[in-house]
Amino acid sequence: MKNLAIAVLVLLAVLASGSLFVVTEGERAIVIQFGKIQRDDATGDTKVFEPGLHFKLPFIDSVRHLDARVQTLDDTPDRFVTSEKKDLIVDSYVKWRIDDFARYYLSTGGNKLQAEALLKQKVNNGLRSEFGTRTIAQIVSGERSALMNQAMEQASTSSDELGIEIVDVRVKQINLPTEVSNSIFQRMRAERAGVAREHRSEGQEQAEVIRADIDAKVTVMLADAERNTRQLRGEGDALAAEIYADVYSKNADFYSFLRSMDAYKVSFNNKQDVMVIAPDSDFFRYMNASKGN
């Protein structure tokens, strides 16, 4: 009897545990009964269980927990073609959440990875359509917001069949393919090198003009200085000659004496000098005169 009671208690515990399920915060749950999603008998709509403790039929009902929070689909960048037939590498992300839990489960089996794969395809189709109607200049100059809004509208329309609501579509980064970027970089580098050579050539030409102008000015200044020097020297010589003549006219003997003394001073300044002059020459006139006195 005791064993029977224990068995009954165990059976009741199993039934109780199989009859209860918990939906945590941020989740919703649907119940599958005989392969079909359980619906509300009154409205016929899918019965979606909110967070809390709920009951189900043990061994008959199975519960599928679905994440009701906003999800982020941030996959690898994709290649898109503009209206100019130019390739762009676009890195984007999608914010989405489950809107119709029954439809979501039926279309994806409740598999998030499968849902994101299908959603990515639909979003990319919308982006591809929008990129295909715009040029690169339009995309990067200011129409990015309009592009994302229209892509989100197209994706939202096609994602309804997945039971998904697209909250937002954003383009994070737009790049050119590596081979195109390298080609553009090389072309820009060649253009900048050409501009640099042109500026360098113009600078050298201007330097030659400035150098020639300065050389011409220096030549003129030197010529003017030489002319002024000769003029001043001539004026000085003329003034000296005038002074000498004036002094000579006033006292010729004294002037001759001073000139002789200057000549002696210059001639006898170096003891190693040798002079070959006749003793009775006019050069020694004042010396001989001093001996005679």
Disulfide bonds with the S-S distance in Angstrom:
none
